[in-house]
Amino acid sequence: MEYVIEMLNITKEFPGIKACDNVTLQLKSGEVHALLGENGAGKSTLMSVLFGLYHAEEGQIKVHGNVENIKSPLDANRLHIGMVHQHFKLVHNFTVAENIVLGMEDTKYGFLSMDGAIERINELSEKYKLKIDPNAKIEDISVGMQQRVEILKMLYRDAEILIFDEPTAVLTPQEIDELMKILRDLIKEDKSIILITHKLDEIKAVADRCTVLRKGKYIGTVDVKETSKEKMAEMMVGRKVSFEVDKKPATPGSTILKVDKLTKKSDTDKNVFTDVSFEIKAGEIFCLAGIEGNGQTQIIEAITGLANFSSGKVEFNGNDISGFSIRKRTLSGIGHIPEDRHKHGLVLNYTMKENMVLQTYFTDEFQRYGFLKFDAINKKADDLIQRFDVRSGQGRESIARGMSGGNQQKVIVAREMDRLPDLLIAVQPTRGLDVGAIEYIHDQLIKHRDSGKSVLLVSLELDEVLNVSDRIAVVHGGEIMAIVNTDETTKEQLGLYMAGSH
């Protein structure tokens, strides 16, 4: 059997952790090969070894049967290996075309010559149906479009072996469907693909075979058509996983949050959101659902104090908090799991323990006369690590930047839920998490509700919306289309509201 890539007995260590422990992966020509595992199982590390970002301590890599020493991404490009990273590597104030040719620029008399490049980019985007404007700036295009730029970057360098690291973590359902079509088109053009993911539906939709890693070790490779989602989930987590959320009916109490006629005008005098009104009771999970970009993000920013609004008011526990600072809102009992964990959720260069007390370091529990109590902080961090199963190389001393995306998310969830806020605002709380961690976070949200607190959930995943929430407000174009009880609605009905039909 001729494999295009063979990674044999790869071992890669970091301080305090074997990220990959004797792992083997074999990619056939013309297949989509899924690499499945929990957050921190070693998937990205393994692919970073193949792409030359890391160097393995043991094992060998064969490309088309020849043993290769891949020292850097330049070596990988020379061997026609390309990679789209989970957090895109793009220069935001450059154009699409400038990002694609970066490092391979054509010059004429010492000046950048883009004409040939733009022509080739247009040919490639036509051939692979990646419709994109080469002259658009990265900062002006959607995340889904940025991903296409990353794909074109690989194709421009003649990559034949394409690695996708969690490519759907930041995409809307519509963009995910588009991406799946693109993957199928790439396979028709004789490319071979390795797809890192922990979304079982996607593996079922496009993959031929699937290799499973758990805690850095190789568990096995299965044929996707012949293996159930339940079986793959069990291989990945090491136990049976329930896809059903177990919850009793809600028993709503008094009103915790009241949003009254909130409106925000943009600089162009167009409304970002208009007349948004809803109430959330104690003991319920209320969900703002909608397709990305319809104003949910801005409504949450208005409630949490990250941004202001033009008119209307926000009442929390009977008090008008419209003029409160962010800290004052936090201290009055609001917790916030933000949408962008890097921008608003963590200080990436801080340790895990420092991130865990970001909301509370100034309280008597963690400081005395202005000096931090490190023993108390260490104890709190160890307790949260254990309760929320946060995995990293050096425990509480791990730098947040070096942790896997899913474990970064767990740090934020642990910090916000531990304070037992009256209102927990959870925006995409399970984005980028594996099935085991999703199951855990859903349980935590429901426990929070059952303890008489309230949850404002924002999610793009319809399954999550229907499984977890008690009531749903659907947002479209900055307006609330409908507020429905979850047990009285269907996926199709929600889809119609999301598309803007009343």
Residue pairs with C-beta under 8 A, 6 or more apart in sequence:
1 28
2 29
2 64
2 65
3 26
3 27
3 28
3 29
3 62
3 65
4 27
4 28
4 29
4 63
4 64
4 160
4 161
4 192
5 25
5 26
5 27
5 50
5 61
5 62
5 63
5 81
5 161
5 192
5 194
6 24
6 25
6 26
6 27
6 61
6 62
7 23
7 24
7 25
7 26
7 46
7 49
7 50
7 59
7 61
8 24
8 59
8 60
8 61
8 62
9 22
9 23
9 24
9 58
9 59
9 60
10 20
10 22
10 23
10 24
10 25
10 46
10 49
10 56
10 58
10 59
10 61
11 18
11 20
11 21
11 22
11 23
11 56
11 57
11 58
11 59
12 18
12 19
12 20
12 42
12 45
12 46
12 49
12 54
12 56
12 57
13 19
13 57
14 393
14 402
15 393
15 394
16 393
16 394
16 395
17 216
17 392
17 393
17 394
18 216
19 42
19 45
19 216
19 393
20 42
20 45
20 46
20 49
20 56
20 213
20 216
21 42
21 216
21 217
22 58
22 59
22 217
22 218
23 42
23 46
23 59
23 213
23 216
23 217
23 218
24 218
25 33
25 35
25 46
25 194
25 211
25 218
25 221
26 221
27 33
27 161
27 192
27 194
28 192
28 208
28 209
29 190
29 192
30 187
30 190
30 191
30 192
31 187
31 192
31 193
31 208
31 209
32 183
32 187
32 193
32 195
32 206
32 207
32 208
33 192
33 193
33 194
33 195
33 207
33 208
33 209
33 210
33 211
34 195
34 196
34 197
34 202
34 203
34 207
34 209
34 210
34 211
34 224
35 43
35 46
35 47
35 194
35 195
35 196
35 197
35 210
35 211
35 213
36 43
36 197
36 198
36 200
36 203
36 210
36 211
36 212
36 213
36 232
36 235
36 236
37 43
37 198
37 212
37 213
37 214
37 236
37 434
38 198
38 214
38 215
38 236
38 237
38 406
38 434
38 436
38 437
39 198
39 391
39 404
39 405
39 406
39 407
39 409
39 410
39 432
39 433
39 434
39 437
40 215
40 391
40 392
40 403
40 404
40 406
40 407
41 213
41 214
41 215
41 216
41 236
42 213
42 215
42 216
43 165
43 196
43 213
44 86
44 165
44 166
44 196
44 404
45 54
46 213
47 83
47 163
47 165
47 194
47 196
48 54
49 55
49 56
49 61
49 70
50 61
50 70
50 76
50 81
50 163
50 194
51 70
51 73
51 76
51 81
51 83
51 163
52 70
52 71
52 72
52 73
52 74
52 75
52 76
53 72
53 73
55 71
60 67
61 67
61 68
61 69
61 70
62 68
63 79
63 81
63 161
68 75
68 79
69 75
70 76
70 79
70 81
73 83
76 82
76 83
77 157
77 159
79 161
80 157
80 158
80 159
80 160
80 161
81 159
81 160
81 161
81 163
82 153
82 154
82 155
82 157
82 159
82 161
82 162
82 163
83 154
83 162
83 163
83 164
83 165
84 147
84 150
84 151
84 154
84 162
84 163
84 164
84 165
84 167
85 150
85 165
86 165
86 166
86 169
86 196
86 405
86 432
87 342
87 405
88 146
88 147
88 149
88 150
89 150
90 99
90 138
90 146
90 149
90 150
91 98
91 99
91 102
91 138
92 137
92 138
92 139
93 137
93 138
93 139
94 102
94 137
94 138
95 134
95 135
95 136
95 137
95 138
96 121
96 132
96 133
96 134
96 135
96 136
96 137
96 138
96 141
96 149
96 152
97 114
97 117
97 118
97 121
97 134
97 135
98 114
99 138
99 149
99 153
100 117
100 121
100 134
100 149
100 152
100 153
100 156
101 114
101 117
101 156
102 153
104 156
104 157
105 112
105 117
106 112
106 113
106 114
106 116
106 117
107 113
117 156
118 134
118 135
120 156
121 134
121 152
121 156
122 134
124 130
124 152
124 155
124 156
125 131
125 132
125 134
125 148
125 152
127 189
128 151
128 152
128 155
128 182
128 185
128 186
128 189
129 181
129 182
129 185
130 148
130 151
130 152
130 182
132 141
132 145
132 148
132 149
132 152
136 145
138 146
138 149
141 149
142 175
142 293
143 170
143 171
143 175
144 171
144 172
144 175
144 178
144 179
147 167
147 170
147 171
147 175
147 179
148 182
151 162
151 182
154 162
159 191
160 190
160 191
160 192
161 191
161 192
161 193
161 194
162 186
162 191
162 192
162 193
162 194
163 193
163 194
163 196
164 183
164 193
164 194
164 195
164 196
165 196
166 196
166 197
166 198
166 405
166 432
167 179
167 195
167 197
168 175
168 176
168 179
168 197
168 199
168 202
169 405
169 431
169 432
170 431
171 179
172 291
172 292
172 293
172 460
173 291
173 460
173 461
173 462
174 291
176 202
180 202
180 205
180 206
183 193
183 195
183 206
184 206
186 193
187 193
195 202
195 203
195 206
195 207
197 203
198 236
198 406
198 433
198 434
198 435
200 229
200 232
200 233
200 435
201 229
203 210
203 224
203 232
204 224
204 229
207 224
208 223
208 224
209 221
209 222
209 223
209 224
210 221
210 222
210 224
210 227
210 232
211 218
211 220
211 221
212 218
212 219
212 220
212 221
212 222
212 232
212 235
212 236
213 219
214 235
214 236
214 237
214 238
219 235
219 236
220 235
222 231
222 232
222 235
229 243
230 240
230 241
230 243
233 240
233 241
233 243
233 435
233 436
234 240
234 241
236 434
236 435
236 436
237 434
237 435
237 436
239 436
241 435
241 436
241 439
242 439
243 435
244 467
245 442
245 443
245 446
245 467
245 468
246 443
246 446
247 446
247 468
248 450
249 470
249 487
250 283
250 284
250 285
250 449
250 470
251 283
252 281
252 282
252 283
252 284
252 470
253 281
253 282
253 283
253 452
254 281
254 282
255 279
255 280
255 281
255 282
256 280
256 281
256 282
256 316
256 317
256 422
256 423
256 453
256 454
257 279
257 280
257 303
257 314
257 315
257 316
257 423
257 454
257 456
258 279
258 280
258 314
258 315
258 316
259 276
259 277
259 278
259 279
259 299
259 303
259 312
259 314
259 315
260 277
260 312
260 313
260 314
260 315
261 275
261 276
261 277
261 311
261 312
261 313
262 273
262 275
262 276
262 277
262 299
262 302
262 309
262 311
262 312
262 313
262 314
263 271
263 273
263 274
263 275
263 276
263 309
263 310
263 311
263 312
264 271
264 272
264 273
264 298
264 302
264 307
264 308
264 309
264 310
265 271
265 272
265 310
266 272
271 478
272 295
272 298
272 478
273 295
273 298
273 299
273 302
273 475
273 478
273 479
274 478
274 479
275 312
275 479
276 295
276 299
276 312
276 475
276 478
276 479
276 480
277 312
277 480
278 286
278 473
278 480
278 483
280 286
280 423
280 454
280 456
281 454
282 422
282 452
282 453
282 454
283 449
283 450
283 452
283 453
283 454
284 449
284 454
284 455
284 470
284 471
285 445
285 446
285 449
285 454
285 455
285 457
285 468
285 469
285 470
285 471
286 454
286 455
286 456
286 457
286 469
286 470
286 471
286 472
286 473
287 456
287 457
287 458
287 459
287 465
287 468
287 469
287 471
287 472
287 473
287 486
288 296
288 299
288 300
288 456
288 457
288 458
288 473
288 475
289 458
289 459
289 460
289 462
289 465
289 472
289 473
289 474
289 475
289 494
289 498
290 296
290 460
290 474
290 475
290 476
290 498
291 460
291 476
291 498
291 499
292 460
294 475
294 476
294 477
294 478
294 498
295 475
295 477
295 478
295 479
296 427
296 458
296 475
297 339
297 427
298 307
298 478
299 475
300 306
300 339
300 425
300 427
300 456
300 458
301 307
302 308
302 309
302 314
303 314
303 334
303 425
303 456
304 326
304 329
304 334
304 336
304 338
304 425
305 324
305 325
305 326
305 329
306 326
306 344
309 322
313 320
313 322
314 320
314 321
314 322
315 321
316 329
316 332
316 333
316 334
316 422
316 423
317 332
317 333
317 422
319 332
321 328
321 329
321 332
324 332
330 336
330 359
333 421
333 422
333 423
334 421
334 422
334 423
334 424
334 425
335 416
335 417
335 419
335 421
335 423
335 424
335 425
336 416
336 424
336 425
336 427
337 345
337 412
337 413
337 416
337 424
337 425
337 426
337 427
337 429
338 344
338 345
338 412
338 427
339 427
339 428
339 458
341 405
341 408
341 409
341 412
342 348
342 408
345 408
345 409
345 412
346 355
346 400
346 408
346 411
346 412
347 354
347 355
347 358
347 400
348 399
348 400
348 401
349 399
349 400
349 401
350 358
350 399
350 400
351 396
351 397
351 398
351 399
351 400
352 381
352 385
352 390
352 392
352 395
352 396
352 397
352 398
352 399
352 400
352 403
352 411
353 377
353 378
353 380
353 381
353 396
353 397
354 361
354 377
355 400
355 411
355 412
355 415
356 377
356 380
356 381
356 384
356 396
356 411
356 414
356 415
357 366
357 377
357 380
357 381
357 415
358 415
359 415
359 416
359 419
360 366
360 419
361 367
361 372
361 377
365 373
365 376
365 380
366 372
366 373
366 376
366 377
366 380
367 373
378 396
380 418
381 396
382 395
382 396
384 390
384 411
384 414
384 415
384 418
385 395
385 396
385 414
387 414
388 410
388 411
388 413
388 414
388 440
389 410
389 437
389 440
390 407
390 410
390 411
390 414
391 404
391 407
392 398
392 402
392 403
392 404
392 407
393 402
400 408
400 411
403 411
405 432
406 432
406 433
406 434
406 437
409 429
409 430
409 431
409 432
409 433
409 437
410 433
410 437
413 426
413 429
413 441
413 444
416 424
416 426
417 424
417 444
417 448
420 448
420 451
420 453
421 453
422 453
422 454
423 453
423 454
423 455
423 456
424 445
424 448
424 453
424 454
424 455
424 456
425 455
425 456
425 458
426 445
426 455
426 456
426 457
426 458
427 458
428 458
428 459
428 460
429 441
429 445
429 457
429 459
430 437
430 438
430 441
430 442
430 459
430 461
430 464
433 441
438 464
442 464
442 467
442 468
445 455
445 457
445 468
446 468
448 455
449 455
449 470
457 464
457 465
457 468
457 469
459 465
459 468
462 491
462 494
462 495
465 472
465 486
465 494
466 486
466 489
466 491
466 494
469 486
470 485
470 486
471 483
471 484
471 485
471 486
472 483
472 484
472 485
472 486
472 489
472 494
473 480
473 482
473 483
474 480
474 481
474 482
474 483
474 484
474 494
474 497
474 498
475 481
476 497
476 498
476 499
476 500
477 500
481 497
481 498
481 500
481 501
481 502
482 497
482 502
484 493
484 494
